[in-house]
Amino acid sequence: MVTDWIKVARRTVQAMQPYQAGKPLEEAQRELGLASLVKLASNENPHGPSPRVLNAMTESLSDCNRYPDANGYYLKSALASKFAVDVEAITLGNGSNDILELVASAFLDHNASAVYSQYAFVVYALAVARSGAAALVAPASNYGHDLNAMLALVQPNTKVVYLANPNNPTGTYFSHNSLAVFLRALRSDIVVVLDEAYYEYAQAADYPDGQLLQRSHPNLILTRTFSKAYGLSGLRVGYSLSHPAIADVLNRVRQPFNVTSPSLLGAQVALDDDQHLQQGLDTNRAGMEQITTGLDTLGLEAIPSAANFVTFAPGIDAARVNQALLERGVILRPLANYHMPKHLRVSIGLEHENQKFLNELPAVLSALK
Ligand SMILES: *Cc1c(COP(=O)(O)O)cnc(C)c1O
């Protein structure tokens, strides 16, 4: 008899679905028989990594017979001086995704509950489900987090709240003042994870100063990443800034060598390359203008975004629009798994990539009408 392994798995795992990742670029290209593809699907930096990062990492590869520094001393020191915090406030992760999971492993079990928003980044749901804790999902308001609705869901057994700011896949953000009000009203023994994966892109004057709020709210964890603005998604490096006592808890459930040595070095060098970071931010600002203007010209509604992507409703069957764009060499992210079947998410690319998307979209729309 063949064993049905899903039945042997933990009950919490039986209820889970695997994460739907996009196809590797080369494979999609081969299947479609296209000469080139424009990938605007994963909110990556279209410029690629900084050349300084590549050089440093290449040189370091000869040491890869050694285990990495389990404490990430040099990267933590660089982060500590950049953000004027103690080294003890920093936790490194295999992507910031790892830190979101570490929080769940450290604080959640089947006796606990966690709060997050409808349309919030899918990893919160996955991390909470795996922990066995109850998920308390607050309805969104205009696709953004409704902090009052989230507060209203808090139970005596609530241990963690996940907030994405800006949120992926909607691009929405909430202000410093609304977060301050939320934190004052929330029990101080609840861990608040403020996921700032798009922190570098968020330029609004009222975008929260998380470090300032941490002074009066030591239950606030900030998570950030090298995957987006720094252009290092493939290296898997993220970090959190928190009270050292929270970092101590996370450190107990962390795999000792969770960040590889080339990644530690690559992130450290990237942190110092302001010019490359700024180039990406400038490209994003111009590209955001290009794409939102283009969508507006087509009469399509887009959700205002503070990040490096835009979510819009093509007006007709989004799944078919997505497939037709793919066949014309443009990869977007469909959002049915976010219960947003009418929307598509487009990442901001280089000018010619954005233009390719804006050229193909009206052709697809009129072909499908
Ligand atoms: C991309 C993303 C992350 C994390 O990405 P990592 O590559 O694991 O650092 C976290 N939160 C949100 C909202 C994201 O979009």
The ligand as an ORCA input file, in Angstrom:
! r2SCAN-3c Opt
* xyz 0 1
  C       9.080     40.635     -0.705
  C       8.437     40.792      0.617
  C       9.003     40.325      1.821
  C      10.205     39.515      2.006
  O      11.020     39.153      1.129
  P      12.396     38.463      1.489
  O      12.971     38.253      0.153
  O      12.107     37.201      2.238
  O      13.150     39.440      2.344
  C       8.388     40.583      3.006
  N       7.252     41.269      3.050
  C       6.667     41.733      1.958
  C       5.426     42.513      2.108
  C       7.225     41.495      0.697
  O       6.599     41.919     -0.395
*
